[in-house]
Amino acid sequence: MRSAGAGFSMMEVLVALAIVAILATLAIPSFQNSIVRDQIVTAAPLANLAKKPVEGMWAAAQAFPADNAAAGLPAADKIVSNFVSAVAVQDGVMTSRTLALSQDPDADALLARDPLALLLGMLLDQQIPMEKAFTGPKVLLERLGHLDAARIADADPEAFATVMATPPAVHRFPGSM
């Protein structure tokens, strides 16, 4: 029998430490996704800043502004935040630079220049780590040779499922995506 105040045995401390380590391992990816989503939410107002002048010019003249100056916005490198290095308007299309969602510079560059790639990344961001989801458009581009929405929509579903499932799979559940 143990005496009162003897404390924990080494085995009990190690078991408790192992439990804490397992719980931390499960919690960290969820925490990281939360941080990145907060970064996106923080950066979104910059897009809204550029959106209003583009909408206003379209409503007034049925034309899109050629660049930031035509939209009445500051230079692209002056519209910045902690997570976006520039917001540019070119022929009515708003783009941002330094969008770091996938932790792969080539995939991030694709997300920054191709709105469909960004949309596909958002669609893939279900039940997998966000970094993997936003790398998916780059993998699709490499496998298909294009990111054309019409061609993807017209593709044979079985052939497209094979493209999605080819190791490494684009998504954890390629058949249902």
SVG drawing of the C-alpha trace seen along z (x, -y; Angstrom):
<svg xmlns="http://www.w3.org/2000/svg" viewBox="-25 -57 35 59">
<polyline fill="none" stroke="black" stroke-width="0.4" points="0.0,0.0 1.2,-3.5 1.8,-6.1 -0.1,-9.4 1.9,-12.0 4.2,-9.6 3.3,-11.2 3.0,-9.6 5.1,-6.7 7.3,-7.2 5.0,-4.9 2.0,-7.0 3.8,-10.2 4.9,-8.6 1.3,-7.4 -0.1,-10.9 2.6,-12.4 1.8,-10.0 -1.9,-10.9 -1.1,-14.6 1.2,-14.0 -1.5,-12.1 -4.1,-14.8 -1.7,-17.5 -1.0,-15.5 -4.7,-15.5 -5.2,-19.1 -2.3,-20.8 -3.6,-20.3 -7.0,-21.6 -5.3,-24.6 -3.2,-25.2 -6.2,-25.2 -7.9,-27.7 -4.9,-30.0 -4.8,-29.9 -8.6,-30.4 -8.3,-33.4 -5.5,-34.7 -7.8,-34.4 -10.6,-36.1 -8.2,-38.9 -7.1,-39.3 -10.6,-39.2 -11.4,-42.9 -8.5,-43.9 -10.4,-42.1 -13.6,-44.0 -11.6,-47.3 -10.8,-46.6 -14.3,-45.1 -16.3,-48.3 -14.6,-50.5 -14.6,-47.7 -18.4,-47.2 -18.9,-51.0 -17.1,-51.4 -19.0,-48.5 -22.4,-49.9 -21.5,-53.4 -19.8,-52.6 -20.3,-48.9 -16.5,-48.6 -13.9,-47.2 -10.9,-49.3 -7.7,-48.6 -5.6,-48.8 -5.5,-50.1 -5.2,-53.7 -8.2,-53.5 -10.2,-52.0 -9.2,-54.9 -7.1,-52.6 -3.6,-53.0 -0.7,-51.1 -1.0,-47.4 2.0,-47.2 0.4,-49.8 -2.7,-47.6 -1.1,-45.2 -1.7,-43.3 0.2,-40.8 -0.8,-38.0 -1.1,-39.7 1.7,-41.6 -0.3,-43.3 -3.8,-43.6 -3.9,-44.4 -6.7,-45.1 -6.1,-44.3 -8.9,-44.5 -11.4,-44.2 -9.8,-41.1 -8.6,-41.4 -5.5,-39.4 -3.5,-39.2 0.1,-38.2 1.7,-36.1 -1.2,-33.9 0.5,-31.2 -2.1,-28.5 -0.4,-25.3 3.1,-25.9 4.3,-25.0 5.6,-28.2 4.5,-26.8 1.0,-25.9 0.7,-29.2 1.7,-31.1 -1.0,-29.1 -3.6,-30.0 -2.7,-33.7 -2.9,-33.9 -5.8,-31.5 -9.2,-32.1 -10.4,-28.6 -7.4,-27.1 -8.3,-28.9 -11.9,-27.8 -10.9,-24.2 -8.6,-24.4 -11.6,-25.6 -13.8,-22.8 -11.1,-20.2 -10.7,-21.7 -12.9,-19.1 -11.7,-16.4 -8.0,-16.8 -5.3,-19.2 -5.8,-22.6 -2.2,-22.6 -3.0,-19.4 -6.3,-20.7 -4.7,-23.9 -1.9,-21.9 -4.6,-19.9 -5.1,-22.4 -1.4,-22.2 -1.5,-18.4 -4.6,-18.6 -2.8,-21.0 0.2,-18.7 -2.0,-15.6 -4.6,-17.2 -2.3,-19.8 -5.0,-22.5 -7.4,-24.0 -10.3,-24.8 -13.6,-24.5 -15.5,-23.6 -13.1,-20.9 -13.1,-19.5 -16.9,-19.5 -17.0,-17.7 -14.5,-15.1 -15.6,-11.5 -16.4,-11.0 -14.6,-7.7 -11.5,-9.1 -11.5,-12.2 -12.0,-10.0 -8.9,-8.0 -6.9,-11.3 -8.1,-12.3 -7.2,-8.8 -3.8,-8.4 -1.2,-8.2 -0.7,-10.5 -4.5,-11.1 -5.6,-14.7 -8.1,-14.1 -8.6,-11.6 -11.9,-10.5 -11.2,-11.0 -14.3,-9.0 -16.7,-11.3 -15.0,-14.5"/>
</svg>
